[in-house]
């Protein structure tokens, strides 16, 4: 398949960041857009010059589109991916893969039986710190894995209030209470995208929120959730231990960075904190911050400033970045030169890896089986937190078929 058509679904505050990248890729012939708000669908179609606009997901699936890129609200991804795969469409899905293990099992079954491409758009897989550690790991410099820490520290005041109000309407508080561990992939993939292992068991504790804003309130929450922060301790298949923090109430400087990784092996260690990044061995340590810091990017979206109307400035900060020295940009199409990028340089890699996988009939890096290993542990962790931290086994569905 030299070229194919992509439908971008869910045109909220995040999807427009990817429109230029899909449209500019040499393997994409046309881009359609879809949103239940007709005015929004037409605006994005006009702003970016997309070929067709839809207000019904099923109508998009009935069209001649070959693949869909799902950017809808996080609890909708699983069912929409299943529907698309059943209709013969390749799927790119924003995180998380799903919020129920049964949905994930069904996605795996459909991908296995149809041979269609599924990729979860996990930004952390491409974050400079993860890329650096993955390179060191593959070179054998860590030794045996001992312990890893992955963190996604994003306070509600750093753009989340406005984002949930935008997507949730009048009843936004019911969904702003989304359990942190049901959105675990930014932190879990920090560690597992380096070692390639998977989680086997978990004990998780939840922090009961006390802020009087009506968000993490069991009587309001769609999930009866009052945990704003959750901390989980996992065992991993390679004999190590992994600690994961998913925090939505935390007093730290925003985006410095919000996703953090520390990883310890028998021979070396990597530590990342607010303003320090260190690689160390038995012989000493060195500051590697410059290698894993993404530069600024002033490249605008083609439709600026209309495409970011209503987006909180704190989120725009996250949506906009260049690359880090550790990134290998030679794998990207020449058409991406000078285009917008975001989330520590990940956006261009995300779209390119998905489109290339579809065109070449190859498995993308974060394929369905890898996505399951980044998502399922959080689902089980939240169940552990609801049970007061009881240790629970985590199902694993194996590696992708050869």
Secondary structure, DSSP 8 states (H G I E B T S, - for coil): ---EEEEEE--STTTHHHHHHHHH-TTEEEEEEE-SSHHHHHHHHHHHT-SEEES-HHHHHHTT--EEEE-S-GGGHHHHHHHHHHTT-EEEE-S-S-SSHHHHHHHHHHHHHH---EEE--GGGGSHHHHHHHHHHHTT-S-SEEEEEEEEE--IIIIIHHHHHHHHGGGHHHHHT--GGGS-HHHHHHHHHHH---EEEEEEEEEE---SSSSS-TTT-TT---EEEEEEEEEETTS-EEEEEEESS--S-TTSSSEEEEEEESSEEEEE-SS-EEEEETTEEEE-GGGG---------TTTTGGGTT--HHHHHHH-----TT--GGGS-GGGTT----TTTHHHHHHHHHHHHHHHT---TT-HHHHHHHHHHHHHHHHHHHTTS--EE---------
